[in-house]
């Protein structure tokens, strides 16, 4: 039995601008995305027949056909000429529905893994088109570098330069429905859809901090005040900048160095009292 073990990284949105609602009900967005070192563990096994997907440590992750990984696996298998089955085991380290794209990352990681394991040899562009059918974040995880994302997330432009940044990410124990947050979002001023307005290089942490923005933060924090509580805690404890990622509820703080981030992470873990989970991680570089 052939086995492939892979890391499935989370992501953060260092910027998320909502540009407007589309005719199809989705929203056009403009984002600055980076993967982070916090990751899930994926094991792919070739078996005799069938598709089986299971998550061993998170009851919120569906098994079987309801899992986005199952759907993506079934699609990518249609391109293989091998008469085999697939068994996938997911160990979650990224909290579910936390604004860090864990499910989309799992699907993207499996798409890449099966393309390699089964020697399907589809291009990265084709894999991105396949992934988009199952989630707007999947193309970013297939892209393979920090990126500016537009459209619903499928149009990707590589960021040429990014500093290494230590993060403390605090993920409160609340359930945020992404669709509901977007539905409650109301535009505040005009945001022309010009990719040229986004820098392609960020040489320092300061240049990233100056660029932080998340249009959805005020919507989520109004419904869940704990988002603002966490943000204020991170800034009070020395974060260079802090912001919610995605539609929330997770909030990250950027720190000057790993030692400071570790110290603050430990402190906030002690303050959490079961209200949140804390992760000390860092971004991927260009």
C-alpha positions as CSV (number, residue, x, y, z in Angstrom):
1,X,0.0,0.0,0.0
2,X,1.4,3.3,-1.1
3,X,1.3,6.1,1.5
4,X,1.9,9.9,1.2
5,X,2.1,12.1,4.3
6,X,1.7,15.8,3.8
7,X,1.5,19.1,5.7
8,X,-1.6,21.2,5.0
9,X,-0.9,24.8,6.0
10,X,-3.3,27.4,7.3
11,X,-3.5,31.0,6.0
12,X,-4.1,34.5,7.1
13,X,-5.5,37.5,5.3
14,X,-3.1,40.4,5.9
15,X,-5.6,42.5,3.9
16,X,-9.2,41.8,2.9
17,X,-11.2,44.4,1.0
18,X,-14.8,43.7,0.0
19,X,-15.3,45.4,-3.4
20,X,-19.0,44.6,-4.0
21,X,-21.6,42.0,-4.4
22,X,-21.8,40.1,-7.7
23,X,-24.8,39.0,-9.7
24,X,-24.1,35.3,-8.7
25,X,-24.4,36.2,-5.0
26,X,-20.7,36.1,-4.2
27,X,-18.6,39.1,-3.4
28,X,-15.7,40.4,-5.3
29,X,-12.7,40.8,-2.9
30,X,-9.1,41.9,-2.9
31,X,-6.8,40.2,-0.5
32,X,-3.2,39.8,0.5
33,X,-2.8,36.2,1.6
34,X,0.0,34.2,3.1
35,X,0.2,30.6,4.4
36,X,1.5,30.0,7.9
37,X,3.5,27.3,9.5
38,X,0.5,26.1,11.6
39,X,-0.7,23.1,9.6
40,X,-2.9,20.0,9.6
41,X,-1.5,16.5,8.9
42,X,-2.8,14.6,5.9
43,X,-2.2,10.9,5.1
44,X,-3.2,9.6,1.7
45,X,-3.2,5.8,1.2
46,X,-3.8,3.9,-2.0
47,X,-6.3,1.0,-1.3
48,X,-8.2,-1.5,-3.5
49,X,-11.3,0.5,-4.1
50,X,-13.6,3.4,-3.0
51,X,-12.9,6.7,-1.4
52,X,-12.8,7.1,2.4
53,X,-12.1,10.4,4.3
54,X,-11.9,10.6,8.0
55,X,-10.8,13.1,10.6
56,X,-9.5,11.5,13.8
57,X,-9.5,14.4,16.2
58,X,-12.2,17.1,15.3
59,X,-15.9,16.1,15.5
60,X,-16.8,19.3,13.6
61,X,-15.1,18.0,10.5
62,X,-17.6,15.8,8.5
63,X,-16.5,12.4,7.2
64,X,-17.4,10.9,3.9
65,X,-19.2,12.6,1.1
66,X,-20.0,15.8,3.1
67,X,-16.3,16.6,3.4
68,X,-14.8,19.0,0.8
69,X,-11.8,16.7,0.6
70,X,-14.0,13.8,-0.4
71,X,-15.5,15.9,-3.2
72,X,-12.1,17.1,-4.5
73,X,-10.8,13.6,-4.3
74,X,-13.6,12.2,-6.4
75,X,-13.1,14.9,-9.0
76,X,-9.3,14.5,-9.3
77,X,-9.7,10.7,-9.5
78,X,-11.7,11.1,-12.7
79,X,-8.4,12.1,-14.4
80,X,-6.6,9.0,-13.3
81,X,-6.4,5.8,-15.3
82,X,-5.4,3.7,-12.3
83,X,-8.0,1.3,-10.9
84,X,-7.4,2.1,-7.2
85,X,-9.2,3.5,-4.2
86,X,-8.2,6.3,-1.8
87,X,-8.2,6.5,1.9
88,X,-7.5,9.9,3.5
89,X,-6.8,10.6,7.2
90,X,-6.9,14.1,8.5
91,X,-5.4,15.2,11.8
92,X,-6.6,18.8,12.5
93,X,-4.3,21.3,14.2
94,X,-6.0,24.3,12.5
95,X,-9.3,25.1,14.2
96,X,-12.4,24.6,12.1
97,X,-14.3,27.6,10.8
98,X,-11.7,29.9,12.3
99,X,-10.9,32.1,9.3
100,X,-7.6,30.3,8.5
101,X,-8.8,28.2,5.5
102,X,-8.2,24.8,7.0
103,X,-10.7,22.9,5.0
104,X,-9.7,24.5,1.7
105,X,-6.1,23.8,2.5
106,X,-6.9,20.1,3.1
107,X,-8.6,19.9,-0.2
108,X,-5.8,21.6,-2.1
109,X,-3.2,19.5,-0.4
110,X,-5.0,16.3,-1.4
111,X,-5.4,17.5,-5.0
112,X,-1.7,18.2,-5.2
113,X,-0.9,14.9,-3.4
114,X,-3.0,12.8,-5.7
115,X,-1.7,14.5,-8.8
116,X,1.7,13.4,-7.7
117,X,0.9,10.0,-6.2
118,X,-1.2,8.8,-9.2
119,X,1.1,10.5,-11.8
120,X,-1.8,12.4,-13.3
121,X,0.5,15.2,-14.4
122,X,-2.2,18.0,-14.5
123,X,-0.7,21.5,-14.7
124,X,-1.0,23.9,-11.8
125,X,-3.4,26.0,-13.8
126,X,-5.7,23.0,-14.4
127,X,-5.5,22.0,-10.7
128,X,-6.5,25.6,-9.7
129,X,-9.6,25.4,-12.1
130,X,-10.6,22.1,-10.5
131,X,-10.1,23.4,-7.0
132,X,-12.2,26.5,-7.6
133,X,-15.3,24.3,-8.1
134,X,-15.1,23.3,-4.4
135,X,-14.0,26.5,-2.7
136,X,-12.8,30.0,-3.4
137,X,-9.8,29.7,-1.1
138,X,-8.5,26.5,-2.7
139,X,-6.8,28.2,-5.7
140,X,-4.6,30.2,-3.3
141,X,-3.4,27.0,-1.5
142,X,-2.6,25.5,-4.9
143,X,-0.8,28.6,-6.1
144,X,2.2,28.0,-3.8
145,X,3.3,31.5,-2.6
146,X,2.1,34.6,-0.9
147,X,-0.3,36.3,-3.2
148,X,-2.7,39.1,-4.1
149,X,-6.1,37.5,-4.7
150,X,-9.0,39.1,-6.6
151,X,-12.3,38.1,-8.0
152,X,-13.7,35.6,-5.5
153,X,-10.2,34.6,-4.7
154,X,-9.3,32.8,-7.9
155,X,-7.2,35.5,-9.7
156,X,-3.7,35.3,-8.1
157,X,-0.6,37.5,-8.4
158,X,2.6,36.5,-6.7
159,X,4.0,38.8,-4.0
160,X,7.7,39.2,-4.9
161,X,9.0,40.0,-1.4
162,X,7.7,39.3,2.1
163,X,9.5,39.5,5.4
164,X,9.5,36.6,7.9
165,X,7.0,37.5,10.6
166,X,6.2,35.8,13.9
167,X,2.5,35.7,14.7
168,X,0.4,35.0,17.8
169,X,-3.0,33.8,16.6
170,X,-5.9,33.7,19.0
171,X,-8.9,31.7,18.0
172,X,-12.0,32.2,20.2
173,X,-14.4,29.4,20.8
174,X,-17.3,30.9,18.8
175,X,-18.9,29.8,15.6
176,X,-18.9,32.3,12.8
177,X,-20.9,31.7,9.6
178,X,-19.0,33.2,6.7
179,X,-22.0,33.7,4.5
180,X,-23.9,35.5,7.3
181,X,-21.0,37.9,7.8
182,X,-20.8,38.8,4.1
183,X,-24.6,39.3,4.0
184,X,-24.4,41.8,6.9
185,X,-21.5,43.7,5.3
186,X,-22.3,47.2,4.2
187,X,-19.8,49.2,2.0
188,X,-18.1,52.1,3.6
189,X,-16.7,54.4,0.9
190,X,-15.6,53.5,-2.6
191,X,-12.9,50.9,-3.3
192,X,-11.9,50.9,-7.0
193,X,-11.0,47.4,-8.3
194,X,-7.4,48.2,-9.3
195,X,-4.8,45.6,-8.7
196,X,-2.1,48.2,-9.4
197,X,-3.0,49.8,-6.0
198,X,-1.5,46.8,-4.2
199,X,2.3,46.7,-3.7
200,X,4.0,43.6,-5.0
201,X,6.8,43.9,-2.4
202,X,6.8,44.2,1.3
203,X,10.4,44.6,2.5
204,X,9.8,45.1,6.2
205,X,7.3,44.2,8.9
206,X,6.4,47.9,9.2
207,X,5.4,47.9,5.5
208,X,3.0,45.0,6.2
209,X,1.6,46.6,9.3
210,X,0.8,49.8,7.5
211,X,-1.2,47.8,4.9
212,X,-3.4,45.8,7.3
213,X,-7.1,46.0,6.7
214,X,-10.1,43.7,7.0
215,X,-13.5,45.1,5.9
216,X,-15.3,42.2,7.6
217,X,-13.8,42.8,11.0
218,X,-16.4,45.4,12.2
219,X,-19.2,43.1,11.1
220,X,-17.9,40.1,13.0
221,X,-16.8,42.1,16.1
222,X,-20.2,43.6,16.4
223,X,-21.7,40.2,16.7
224,X,-18.8,38.7,18.7
225,X,-17.2,41.4,20.9
226,X,-14.5,39.0,21.9
227,X,-12.8,39.7,18.6
228,X,-12.1,43.3,19.7
229,X,-11.1,42.1,23.1
230,X,-8.4,39.8,21.6
231,X,-7.2,42.5,19.3
232,X,-6.7,45.0,22.1
233,X,-4.9,42.3,24.2
234,X,-2.5,41.6,21.4
235,X,-1.7,45.3,20.8
236,X,-1.4,46.0,24.6
237,X,1.1,43.1,24.8
238,X,3.4,44.5,22.1
239,X,2.0,43.4,18.8
240,X,3.2,45.7,16.0
241,X,-0.2,45.3,14.4
242,X,-3.3,43.1,14.9
243,X,-6.2,42.1,12.8
244,X,-8.9,39.5,12.3
245,X,-8.3,37.0,9.5
246,X,-11.1,36.0,7.0
247,X,-14.6,36.4,8.4
248,X,-13.1,35.5,11.8
249,X,-13.2,34.8,14.5
250,X,-9.4,34.3,14.7
251,X,-7.2,37.4,15.3
252,X,-3.5,37.6,14.7
253,X,-0.8,39.8,16.0
254,X,2.5,40.5,14.3
255,X,5.5,40.6,16.6
256,X,9.1,41.8,16.3
257,X,10.7,38.5,17.0
258,X,9.8,34.9,17.8
259,X,10.9,35.2,21.5
260,X,8.4,38.0,22.1
261,X,5.7,36.1,20.3
262,X,6.3,32.9,22.4
263,X,6.2,35.0,25.6
264,X,2.9,36.7,24.7
265,X,1.4,33.4,23.4
266,X,2.1,31.8,26.7
267,X,0.5,34.7,28.6
268,X,-2.6,34.8,26.5
269,X,-3.0,31.0,26.8
270,X,-3.1,31.5,30.6
271,X,-5.7,34.3,30.3
272,X,-7.9,32.4,27.9
273,X,-9.6,30.2,30.6
274,X,-11.2,28.0,27.9
275,X,-12.4,31.0,25.9
276,X,-9.8,30.7,23.1
277,X,-6.9,28.7,21.6
278,X,-3.6,30.3,21.1
279,X,-1.0,29.5,18.4
280,X,2.5,30.9,17.8
281,X,3.4,30.6,14.2
282,X,5.0,32.4,11.3
283,X,4.3,33.2,7.6
284,X,5.8,31.7,4.5
285,X,8.2,33.9,2.6
286,X,8.1,34.7,-1.1
